[in-house]
Structure formats: structure tokens, C-alpha cells
Amino acid sequence: MTKLKLGAISDDKPVKVTAELPAAVYRDLVAYAAVHGRETGQPVSDPARLIAPMIERFIATDRGFAKARRATRPRSQEQLHDGGS
């Protein structure tokens, strides 16, 4: 079994965004959708549905972004009380 970074696709209410992808990236997205469907047992009817979870995963695992975000985010009262960073 292949260990994919992308897990199950949630069914949240989407926000419409239009983007153009290079043909090679779209071919890779279609191939990824096929592998993802085989691995999870949930076929992906539209490879574009993978884009949001991929971006979400990328952002969640980008340490540089997390550090920059923490540096610019004001601390909330809750964080001050619970000792969080």
C-alpha cells in the first residue's frame, strides 16, 4: 500500500475559485486521483476536488509558514491564560 500525504476528502461547503494549471500538473493530478481512489477505496470523480485538500495539507505542514503566522498573529486572551504560544 502506498503512503499518500492526502487522506480522506471531507465534504465541506466550498468557495468557488478559478485557477489555471499547467497541462503537466493536471495530468499528475489526474494520476494522483486514480492512485488516491485505489488506496482509499473512494474513487475521485473530479480530480479538481483534490486541489483544496492538497493545499490545506501543504499549508498545514509548511513550518516556515507556521512560524511566520505565529509571529504576526496577535495573542488571544485564551492563549495568554492557558500559557499557549
N, C-alpha and C positions, 0 to 999 in steps of 0.2 A: 504494500500500500504506500502511495506517495504521500509525503507530509506537506500539504499545502499551507501557506500562510493564511489563506482566506477560509473561514469557517462557513457555517450555515448562513444563508441570506435572510435577513429579517424583512418583514413586510410593513415597514413604516410608511407614513404618508409622505410622498415625495414632493420635492420642489423642482420644477421644470428648469433644466439648464441645457443649453445647446452648445455642443463643442465639436470641433473637427479633429479627427485623429488621422495621423499618417496611415496609409494603407498597411504597412508592415505591423504597426501597433494593433490595428483592427484584426489582422489575421492572427496575431498572437492572442488577442482577447478571445476570438472565436475558439482557438485551440485550447486556451485555458478553460473556457466554459465547458468544453467537451470533457476534459480531464476532471474538472470540478464535479460535473454531473455524475461521472462514473464513480468518483471517490465518495461522494456524499449520498448517492442514490437519489438525488433530486436533480433531474435534468433542468438545465437552464435554457428556457425557450428563447430568451433575448439576451445575448451576451452583454448588451449595454447595462443590464441590471447589475453586472459585476463591478461597474466603474465606481459607484458610490462606496460599496464596502471596501474596495481596494484602496481608495483614497482615505477612507476612515482608518483602515489598518496602517497605512503608511504614516499618517499623521500621529496615530497613537504610539507608534514605535520610533518616531524621529526624536532622538534625545536632544538634539540641538534646538529643535522647535520647542520641546517641553521646557527646556532651560530658559529660552528667550521668553516664553509665555509666562513662566513663573516670575521672571524678573520685571515684567511690565504689568502684571495683574495686581491690582490693589488687594491687600489682605482684607478679608471679610471679618466681621465681628466673631463669627463662629470659629474661624481659623485662629484668631487671637486667643479665644477662650480654651480651645482644645489643644493648643500648642502645636497645631499643624503648620506646615510650611507653605 
